[in-house]
Amino acid sequence: MSSFHPPADARRLRAGIAALILAWALLTALAWDLPLNNDVAWQYWVARQVLGGARLYRDIVESNPPLWFWEAMPLTRAADAIGIDPAHLAIAAVMARIVAAAALVGALVGRGAGRHRTVAAAILILAGGFSFGERDVLMAVGGLPYALLIARRAAGAPTAPSLAVAVAGLAGWGFAMKPHFVLVPILLDLWLGWRLRRQWRIARPETVTIALLAAAYLVAIRVATPAYVTDQLPLVLSAYADFKPPFATLWAGQVYAPVWVLGGAALLAAARLSPSVAAAAVNATACLAIYAVQGKGFPYHAAPVTIAVTWAAWLLLADERRLAARMLAWLTLFAAALIVVLVGPFRPSRLAGITTAVEALPPGATFALVSAHSWDAFPLVERRRLVWPMRGLLLWTLPSVARTGEDGPLARRVRAEIVADLWCHPPDAILFDDPRRSPAMPHIGRGAGFDYRRFVLGDPSAATLLNRYRLAARSGGATLWRRAGPVAPRGTGCRAISIRPATTTAVWPVAAISLFRAPAPDTSPTASPPAG
């Protein structure tokens, strides 16, 4: 009696896929309730508005290109259908990318694949945990295996075209999140050209894949969201440069800087750099340049640098024998682990007294924040299922307004948009932030002389509306105002605002089972309730 035995390669492939799925399920379960930051909460809020009929870059003001919001739309629809918070599916999706990146790392390194896979996944999860799901972290996830692929090219190691295409597909998706992320593949290819000299070829499976993805993305933007180019980019180019702290603060105030310094010292102390370590160092250099170009010092801007430097230090330990370099590499890993533990997961901002009052608003109530920052609005708005009447996440143009004057063309446009949003959906509560809390206003003494509420009251119709509000709480220069009575909405082009439906409290395996059940009817409000 004979039996059929599939080839060993096929068996290993099936076992590998099963192991990846198991690893993804386990990591997703462990991170199921990981807090996501204000930007990621906003990403899913925007996705829900677009699904509800809002026009991105027309009804919603956003400085980022659309891919990040497009990828959130199917997850938002699925989460709403099965009755769970979209944050859970966001975590599952990011974990899938990390597991895929770790698998690609294992396929690229050869010797010690299992150990390298584990360390890559740990670095990506832990170093990016505070900013889990952010665009910069997604770029770093794809950048790790992409740098290893370029290292294989530099070493002349044969690489299957299918593997190169898979690596480029994951990396290209991350590089497309922001325009300046293109620095990573550009610098890596410049380094490769320097290494290979006349043997360098631009047309390779990975470069062709990235070029095709970029072309498709540009066409999609032109067809689906032309307002990003015609409306949003001119505003970004004219005002976004003022939304940043002083250049010195960018470096002196960065908690992850010790990791960067130690990692750089380890690389400089090495006797020689293997292609994999050298490519990782180029990747880290590109991420550092991106950090400087963005110029804000946010934790998620620092995450790719920390990930790339830590990974380079780990690779250095594999083949470096010089004691000083090894000691510095171990110090880099220790410093990264220590800082990650001390920083911990993301914690939403709390403004003494005011946050508690906003959290007391019932689901479906309307809450507005007038500020250059979103830290007092998201993820609170999404978590508490409040209506957000503003067309943007934050008023990042206000530092430029504060610098150029409150009566210029930009100031008039921004004020008119704020007032139109408030009249379309008169809030139950409005929070006017304290400009002195903003690191983006150094040119006016951290906000001295500029007042958010006074700026809005420069419009006569705003005074008519705000006279209906009474001061409810104060924290420093920040003030919370509650509506004293009914206010009839008014304005043209006002749109319905969708909020997250009520969700279950099930853990993720139960949520997965609920995919096969019809969702219960949603009775939660999906638009701003009538005033009063």
Salt bridges, closest charged atoms under 4 A:
ASP9 OD1 - ARG12 NH2 2.22
ASP39 OD2 - ARG135 NH2 2.97
ASP59 OD1 - ARG55 NH2 3.15
GLU71 OE1 - ARG97 NH2 2.51
ASP80 OD1 - ARG48 NH2 3.05
GLU134 OE1 - ARG135 NH2 2.84
ASP136 OD1 - LYS178 NZ 2.91
ASP189 OD1 - ARG204 NH2 2.64
GLU206 OE1 - ARG153 NH2 2.80
GLU206 OE2 - ARG204 NE 2.61
ASP231 OD2 - ARG58 NH1 2.69
ASP242 OD1 - ARG403 NE 2.92
GLU359 OE2 - ARG350 NH1 2.93
GLU359 OE2 - ARG383 NH2 3.65
ASP376 OD2 - ARG437 NH1 2.57
GLU382 OE2 - ARG48 NH1 3.01
GLU406 OE2 - ARG454 NH2 2.51
GLU417 OE2 - ARG413 NE 3.31
ASP421 OD1 - ARG391 NH2 2.89
ASP428 OD1 - ARG483 NH2 3.36
ASP433 OD1 - ARG437 NH1 2.77
ASP434 OD2 - ARG436 NH2 3.13
